[in-house]
Amino acid sequence: MIIAVDGPTASGKGTIAKALAKHFGLPFLDTGLLYRAVGYQVLQEGGDPDNAGDALKGCDFPDTLLADDTLRSEAVGGLASRVSVHPEVRAALKKRQVDFAHQPGGALLDGRDIGTVIAPDADVKLFVTAPAQVRARRRYDEMVVRGVDVTFEGILADIHARDERDLSRADAPLKPAEDAHLLDTGNLTIGAAVQAAITLVEQTLQKG
Ligand code: DC
């Protein structure tokens, strides 16, 4: 069984994806981490994330980088969004994701284009959203707890910029697959959102 979880930044999709993978016993790939690793690698090499050639070179990042917590920062998220607009980068990262999705026994992947490009054949597709203000508030609260010095306005501006880039890129823009189930987590606690996602998956499998 393949489960695809897509959605914008800070929608809750990562938390939901991890919980679903655990619940259904599936191997899990956070595909955003691959783009984050590319963005970080480009920076390390002194390249320009907006340049397709430099960004493509960054795709040769060492696998050990994927375990590095630095990848989870807002700054690296912004770099990831910039390198992800290049079709060359998307193509270079595609095989790894397609192979992961189609391994025997199934898998769960979260990202932006899993249901549309990486695994259009997924058994269940979820598209997780929430209003930008709610996503910014969640991200801001998370950062404050971690002791990061940020402002709510700064985070909201970042979220708008990332949404704009992710939605408007020509290659594999962020959009729900036609057969995706929309899950708006705006008014839900984490626990309720996870439960709603489990129910959606179970209902879809039953209809199967
Ligand atoms: O999910 P995330 O915030 O870690 O993703 C970081 C960036 O990577 C996101 O702004 C766009 C890009 N991305 C993508 O283009 N396709 C994916 N499947 C996953 C992430």
Boltz pocket constraint, residues with backbone or C-beta under 6 A from the ligand:
constraints:
  - pocket:
      binder: B
      contacts: [[A, 7], [A, 9], [A, 10], [A, 31], [A, 32], [A, 33], [A, 35], [A, 36], [A, 77], [A, 80], [A, 81], [A, 84], [A, 110], [A, 111], [A, 112], [A, 113], [A, 114], [A, 162], [A, 166], [A, 172]]
      max_distance: 6.0
